Amino acid sequence: MTEVEHASEGVLIDIAVEAGDWPDETALIKLAQTAIAAALKGADLEVLEEAEVSLLFTNDEGIQKLNHQWRDKDKPTNVLSFPGNDPQDDVYGPLLGDIVFAYETVAKEAEELGIEFNNHLTHLTVHGLLHLFDYDHQEKDEAELMESLETAILAGLGIDDPYAGRPLEADGDKRDSRGYDPLLQGPETIDDERS
């Protein structure tokens, strides 16, 4: 496993590549820095000066083990998010939490949706980070807020609306004819509910 640390907008980003055919570390670092800086700015989030987030890049097998351990779901998923410290006076940190990505699932979704891999990974990074800041989409009003925020953040990065052409629905509902609902969340994690 390779680990590197880099900063973005005052947040230390700890990146570990455990498994999978991920882009090189330099590309992952740049993508993470860009996505995290945009999410923090776009959501107007306040973090402690020494805040830290960990990103683990693994494969379907690795994420399936975590999904089974923490969610009792014995299947791979695209991304899991584990929040860290609770905010104090609306200031987050020092440990923001962990976000875990599964290469095969992320790549397959990008291909199925006809979008660039890096754009999909950027979206999942923004989405995962917002979950660390208590954004949710269990209910329709929460989903509307979170999706509009994600869309605005991604637009600022020149990435098309990942929800375009699909009706807004809360978790548990499928968004398209393939049954793809890209980002479903559980109590403490994000989970793509594909079977």
N, C-alpha and C positions, 0 to 999 in steps of 0.2 A: 504494500500500500504506500502511495506517495502522499505526503502532506505538505501543504504550503500555506503561508499566511500572508494576507495582503489587506490593506485598508481601503475603505470606500466611504466617503462622507463621515469620517470619524468612527466607522464601524470596522472592527477587525474581522476579516473573513478567513476562516480556517477551512481550507479545501483538502479533502482526502479522496483520492481515486483508488477505489478498492478493486473494482472489476468492471468489465464492459469495454466496448470499443469507442470510448469517449474521445472527443477532440483533444489535442495536446493541452497540457496544463496552462500554457500561456493563453490559449484561446478561452479556456474555462475561467481563468482568473479575470480576463477582460470582460467576458459575458457577465459574470457574477458581479463585478464592480459596477458595471453599467446598469444592470437590472436593479441592484440594491440601492444605488444612489438615486435612480429614477423613482423607485417605490417610496423611499423615505421622503423625497422632495414632493412627489405627487400626492402623497397621503398626509403631508405636513406632520410627520411623526417626529417626536422628540426622544432622543436616546442619550444615555450617559456617554461621557467622553470616551470611556474605555469599553464600550459595548462590543459584544462578540456574537457572531453567528457562525455555525458550522454547517458546511455543505458536504454531504457524502455522495459520491458518484459510484454506483454499484451496478449490478446486473439484476435480472429478474429473480434469480435464485436468492441473492442477498436480500432484496427487498421483500421477497415472499416470507423469508424467515422472520423479519421484523414485523411484517403485517400479521403473521400468525401469532407471534409473541405478544404484541401490544393491542391487536384488534380482534384476535381469535378468528382471522380470515386467512385460510391457508391457500393463498393465491398471490401472484405478483400484482403490482399496481404501478402507476406512473411515478407518483411522488407521495411521500409521507412527510408530515411536518409535526415536530414536537416542541411546543412552546417552552421557554425557559422561565426566568423570574417574572413574577407579577409586577406590573408598573407601580411606581410610587409617585403619587401626584401627577399622573399622566406622563411620567418619564420612564422609558423602558431601559432595562439593562441591569447589571452588566451582561448577564447571559440572556441573549434574545431567544436562543433555541437552536434546534437542528432541523435541517431539511435534507431528505434523502431522495435520490432520483434513480430510476431503473432504466438502463440504456435501451434494452430491447423494446420495452413498452413505449418509451418516449419516441424512439425511432419509428416504430410501427404506427403510432398515432399520427406523427407528422406526415408520414407517407399516405395514410388513409385520408387525411384532411387536405392533402395537397399543399402543405406549407413547408417552409424551410425548417430543417431540424433546429438550427440556432434560434429561430423566432419562437418555435414551440417551447424550447428549453428556457428562453427568456421569460415567456409567459408563465411557465410553471414556477420559475424562480420568484417572480413578482407575486404570484398567487400564494405560494408557500410562505413568503415573507409577510404578506398581509395577515395570514392566519396566525403568525407569531405575535401580531399586534391586535389580536382579538377580533379581527374581521371574520365573518362567518357567512354561510349561505344556506342555512338550514330552513329558513323561512323565506317566502317570496320577497318581502321588503328588504331583508338582509342581502339576498342574492342580487337584487336590483342595485343596491348601494355598492356592493363589492364588485360586481361586474362592470358597473359604470366607472368606478375608480380604476380598475385594471385596464379597461379600454382606453381611458384618458392617459394613463401612464405609458401604455404601449404605443399609443399614437405619438406621444412625445419622442419616442425612440424610432418612429417611422415604421412601426409594425401594425398591420391591419387588425381590425377588431376581431378577436378570436370567437366572438359570440354572434357575429353578423349573420343574419338570415335564419337565426334560430330563436324561437320564442323563449322568453325568460320564464324559467321554472325553478322551483326550489328543489333541493336534493331529493333523489329517489325517482325523479321523472327523467325519461330519456329525451334527448334533444334532437336527434335526427333519425332518419330511416335505418341507419346502421346500428342504432341503439347506443351510439357514442355520446356519453355525457362526460366531458373531459375532466371535470374536477369535482368530485364528491367528497364531502368531509364527514368524518366521524367525530366522536367526542373530543379527542385530542390530536387527531391526525387528519390529513387529507387522504382521500382514497378514491381511485377510479373504480367504480363498481362493476367493471366488465367481468363477465364470467369466463 
